[in-house]
Amino acid sequence: MTIAVEAADTTVPELMESIERGDEVRLMKNGQTVARIVPQQPKLIVTPEQRARAQQALRDMDALSKELDLGPFNFEEFMADRDAGRR
């Protein structure tokens, strides 16, 4: 949805409904976008079961790393490898 800044104050209820539906609202002035109003992302709620599964996955990865004798994780080395293809 796009709306002129001058009209925004008279259409706030409509704007709120649009945003609640997940729409992005662009406020325009003199044909230029001056602001965007986007819906708030819902907060991720992690259940105790999901947390336990994630922790078990980390333990499993650690055990596999030891089994394959990969050595300790080096964050700086990981970042350098990741960034090597970006240059």
Secondary structure by P-SEA (a helix, b strand, c coil): cccccccccccaaaaaaaaaabbbbbbbccccccbbbbcccccccccaaaaaaaaaaaaaaaaaaaaaccccccaaaaaaaaacccc
